[in-house]
Amino acid sequence: MRRIEVFVPEDRCADALAVLDDEGIDYVRTAESGDGVDGELITFPLPAQAVESVLTALDEAGIDDDFVVVSSIETARTPRIDDLEDRYVNGRAEDDSIAHAEIRARALEMTPGRLTYYAMTVISAIVATAGLLLDSPAIVVGSMVIAPQVSAALTGTVGLVLDDREMVVDGLASLVLGLGVAIGSAFVFAWLVQFGGFVPSTIDITAIAQVQNRISPGLLTIIVGIGAGAAGAFGLATAIPVSLVGVMIAVALIPAAAAVGIGAAWGDAPVAIGAFLLVAVNATSILLSGLAVFWYLGYRPDDWTPGSVRENRSGHWFDTLAVAVVLGVVVLSVGGVALGQYVLYENAVNDEVRTVLDDEEYDDLELVEVRTEFVGGGVGSDESEVTVVVQRPADAPYPNLGGDLESSVSERTDRDVAIVVEYVDADRSPEPS
């Protein structure tokens, strides 16, 4: 529920009251004077979903928005408030969207002070790094809860869709610098942990499941970024709380940033590059999907002219949007190429493994799982390791299986492949007569 206060000059009061009466709104009038202008302060309650519609109607009636205050209230009791709620919340005018001015204010209110923002970023990055090295999903989730990146991501997107350059610069700069601080903090912490001997320096970081999942962009990880941006936009643009949405945005950014720091601390360039690519792709996905959702919900710049492409192109907003979209497409294309290489390679490996196991020599084997990973974690690496899990009769030897798989997969993919075969013994009871 919202409380609206509008100062209307005396010569425009009749027009303002006519709009409110047409909308079925109960109001209170108070005679006021401001800057030498006599008028009335009109106060009335509205459902949050009705604010944009009513303010637009007042603007079309010639009522300037030079003095408009929108504040949150718990409830309101007026003769016709139930009718407004039925119309805007449950009825024909149902719409969860909030007013342009309110969404701008909500985005700015989400942004903490610089000290708090960067301090929480450092803490969340350190916790995420510890969680990755300990292979602990619970600790990684904890780092996401305290990460503040949702404010920067949504502020930049709101500024872009509403043509507020100051918000765009502040939001995107905070997001980029925040991720840089997260990567740097993760690197320093991971290096200290390694230097102090808390973790063996010879450990294979790509063998840690929590690290392995965040060292290259994949289809599902990109979907996480798209979903996070869309959910954040819906949460901010409607009456839905956005506190939980921040966790999802952090899911797409903070653990991957920590993986970049870990890769750099261990001197593993493919891991660092792969994780950095994942951070860039997810951040871009969040911004573009959020922009698409805001556009779908009807948010436009204040001077937007509906149905006139030529007039809208004349402003600087269109150029800013075009640059942002082009840069986003470039980043996503790079991630798409890496993803495509991985998917094609994985499909080729799976097909070749099945072809080898179809030989008569391996009729008693049953394929359980095929896991493919690039040595060093980089998609562009020429070396990979393939783990093949098969079920066999108890203690039956297959000394040639590893060599057959290695030669076949290497020939098919034209890469150096290390094959690891894991056996699951199966002992079947005899069939009843």
N, C-alpha and C positions, 0 to 999 in steps of 0.2 A: 504494500500500500504506500502511496506517495501523497505528500502534502505540497500543493502548488501555491505559490504567492506571485502574483503578477501586478505590477504597478501600471495602471492605465491612465493616460492623460484625460482630463475632464471631457474633452471634445470627442473622445473615442470610447467612452464608457458604454454608450448605448450599443455600439457594434460588438464589444466584448461580451456584454451580458446576453445579447441575442445569440451568439455562438454557444455560450454555456447553456442557455435555455433550450436551444435546439438539440444539444447533446444530452439533456436531462441531468445536468450537474447541479448539485446544491452548493451554494457559495455564500460567503460573508463579505460585506463591503465595509471598508474603513476609509474615511476621508483622510488624505495625506497630501503633503507638499514635498517636492524634491527638486533641488536646483532651480527654484523659482517657478516650477510648473505645478499647478494644482491638479489633483486627480484622485483616484481611489486605489487602494491596495485590495485586490480581490483574492480571497483565499478559498481554496476548495480541495477536497480529497479526491484521489483517483486511483484505480488499480494501476499497477506499474505498467501493464500492457497498454493502457489507454493514453499514457503521457504523450507519446510522439504524435498520435492522431489528433489530440486536442490542441497541442501547441501548434501543429501545422495549420489547423483550422483557424486559430487565432491569428497566425501570421498571414494567412490568405485574406483575413478580414481587415488587414491593415494595422494590426496591433504589434508594435515593435517589441522585440525580446530584449530590450536594453536592461530591464530589471525583471528577471524571472528567477525564482528560487525553487528548487525541487529538493525536498528532503524526505527521508524515510520515516514512516510511522508504523506502529504495530497494528492498529485497527482504526476504523472510523464508523460512527453511527450518524447517518443522515437519512432523510426520508427516501431518497432514491439511490443510495449506494448499492443496494442489492441488485437493482436493475442494471447498473453499470457493470457489476461483477458478472452477472449472467450474460451480458452482451460481449464483454471483452475477455473474460476468462473462460467461459463455458459455451458461449453462444456463437452467433454468426460472425462476430468481429474477433473471434478468438485468435490471439497472436501473442507468443511469448516474448517478442522483441521489446527492448527498452529504447528510450529516446536516445538520439545521437549525443546530446549533451551529457546524458547520464552515462553512456558507455565510455565516453572520453574520460569522465570523472572517475569511473570505476577502474579504468586501466591505469590512470595516474595514481590512484589511491593504493593499488596493489604494489607499486614500486617502493621498496624500502630505501632508506638512506644509503649512500654509497659505502660507508663503512660497514653497515650491516650486510649489504648485498655481497660485497667481496669477502667479508669474513665468513659468512655462511657458505659461500662458494668454496673457499679454501677448506673449511671443515668437511663439507660434503664430499669433496674430491679425495681428501685423505681417508675418510671412512670408506668410500667406494674402492680406493686402492687396496686398503686392508682386506675388504671383503673379497675382491678378486683374487688376491694372493692366497687368502685362506680358503678359497673356493666355497664361500659361504653365501648362499642366496639371501639369507635373512639380513646379513650385514649390508649387502648391496642394496636391498630394499630400504633399509634404514637411511642410507645415504641419499636416496631419492626423496625421502620425506622432507628432509631439511634443505634441499636444494632450492634456490630462489629464482631459477631461470624462467619460470612461467611469466613473471612480471615483464621481463625484457622482451620476450618473444611476442606477447600479446600487445604490449605497448607499441612496438614497431609495426605490427600488423594493423592495429587500429589507426595509427597515424597515417599509414599508407592509404587505407581505404577512405579516410575522412579528409585527406589532403592536409595533414598537419605535419609540416616538415620537421618541426622541433621534436615532436613525438617520434617520428621516424628515425631521426638522427640519434636521439637519446636511447630509444629501444634497441636499435640494431647495434649501436656502439656498445651498449651494456651487454648485449648478448655475445658479441664477438670478444670483447675484453674479458667477460666473465668466463667464457670457455677457454680463453688463453690462460687466465689465472688458474682455472681448474687443471689444465694440462701441466702447467708449470708446477703447481703444488703436488700433483701426483708424481711428477718426475723426481722432485726433491725428496719426497717421502719414500718412494720406491728405491732411490739411490741410497738413502740413509739406511733403509732396512737391509739392502744388499750389502752395503759397506760394513754395517755392524754385525753381519753374520747371522741375522735373525732368519734369513732365508738363504739357502745355498745359492751361490752365484752361478753354479752349473745347472740349476734347475731349468727344465724345459717349460717355459711359460706357456707355450702353445698346447701343452698337455693339460693345462688347468682348464676345466670346462667353462668356468665363468669368464676366462680370458678368451678362449677359443670362440665363444659365441659373439664376441664383439670386436673381431679383428678384420672383418671384411663385410661390405654391404651385401645383404641378401634380400630376397623378395619380402620375406616376413618382417625383417627389421625395417625396411622402407615403409611397409604398411603400418608399423608401429608409429613411425614419425608422422605419417599422413593422418592416422587416427588421433594422435595426440593434438595436432594442430586443429583439426576439425572439432574435437571435443572442447578444447580450450575456447575456441571462438563461440560455440554454442553456449558454453557456460557463462562467458562474459556478456554475450549479447542478449541473454534471457534472464529470467528470474532465478535460474538454477545456480546454486553456489559453485564457485570455481576452486575451492580449496583442494578437492581431490584431483581435479584436472592437473594441478601443478605437479603432482606425483607422476602422472603419465608423461608429461613433457620431460620431466627429469629422467624418466626411464630411457627415453630416446637419446639423451645427451650425456649425462654425468658418467655412467659406467664406461661408455665408449671413450670419453675424454680421459678417464683414469687409465684405460688400456693404452692410450697413446703415451702417457707418461711412463707406464711400465715398460713398454717396448723401447722407449728412448733410454731409460735407465739400464736396461739389459743390453743395449747396443744392438737391438734386433730391428733393423730398418723396415723389413717387410711388415712386421707387426705394427710398428708405429704408423707407417704409411696407410696400411689397411684400416686401422682404427680411426685415423684422422679422416680418411675418406668417408667412413661411416658417420662420424660426427657432422661433417659438412653436408652429407646427403640428408641426414635426419633433420638438421637445423633448417635446411632449405625446404624440406617437405612440410615441416611445421608451419613455416611462414606462408608458403603458397596455399596449403590446404586451409589455413585460417583465413587468408584473404578470400578464397573462393566461398567459404561459408558466410563471411560477412557480406559479400556481394550478393549471394543467394538470399540472404535475409533482408536485403533492400537498403543496405547502408551505402551512401554515396557522399561525395564532397558537398559542402554546404552550397556551393554555387553550381551544382550539377544541373544541366538542362536536359530533362527527359526527352528521348527521341531525337536528339540533335547531336550526331556524331561530330560534325564539323565544329560546332561551338565548343564542345568539350575538348576536342583536340587542340584548340587554340591555347588552352591553359597549360601551365607547367606540370600539372598533376599527371596528365596523360604521358608526358615524357618520363616522369619519375616512375610511373607504373611500368612502362615499357622496358626501362632499364632493369628494374627489379625482376620482371618476368624473364627477360632474356638471360640474366645472370643465373636465375634459378634453374632455367632449362639447361644451361650449360653444365651446372653442377650435377643435376639429375642425369644428364646424358653420360657424364663420366662414370657416375655410379652404375648407370644402366649397362654400360659396356662391360664393367667389371663383373656385374651380376650375370650378364649374358655369357661371358666366358666361363664363369664357374658352373652355371647350369648346364651348358653344353658339355663341358668336361665331365661333370658328374653323371650325366645321362650316358655318355660314351663309356665310362668306367662300368656303370651298372649293366649296360648291355653286354659288354665284353665278359664280365664275370659270369653272367648267366649263360653266355655261349660256351665258356669253358666247362661249366658244371653240367651242361647238357651232354657232354661226351659220355660214352658208355662206361668209361673207367670210373666215373663219379656218380653212377646211378644211385648209390646208397646215401649220397650226401643231400642234405636239404639246406638251402640258403636261408639264413636267419636275418642277416643285416650286412649292409655295406656302408662303411664310413670313409669319406674322402676328405682329406685336408692337405693344404699346400704347406710344404716345409717352410718354416719361418712365418707362416700365417698370411703371406701375401698372395693375392690371387694371380698376380703376374709372375710368380716364381715358376721356374722351369722344373722344379722338383716337387713331388707330392708323395704322400703316404696314404695307402689304401688299406683299411682294415676290413677283412672279410670274415664274418662269423658264420660258421656252418655247423650243422648238426650231423653227427656220424654215429655209426654203430659203436658200441663201447670198445675203446682201445684199438679201433681199426686204423692202421697206419696209411697215410697218404703222403709219402715223401716227395712226390713230384708236383703236388698241387701248387705250392708257392711259386715254383719256377715257371709252371705253365701259366699261372695268372700274371706273373710279372712280364713275361715275354709277350703275351697277348695284349695286355693293357698298354705296354710301352709302344708296341707296334701300331696299335689303333690310335693312340693319342699323340704319338711322337713326343713324349716327355719321359724323363727319368722317373720311374715309379718304384717306391719301396712297398712291398706287399707284406702285410702281417696277417697270418691266418690264425684265427682263434677257433678252437674246437669245443663243441658242446656234446658230451657223450650221452647217448640215449640207449637204454637197455630195456627192450620190449619183452613183455612176458609172452610165452607161446600161446597161440590161438587155441581156444577150446575145441576139442574134437566134436 
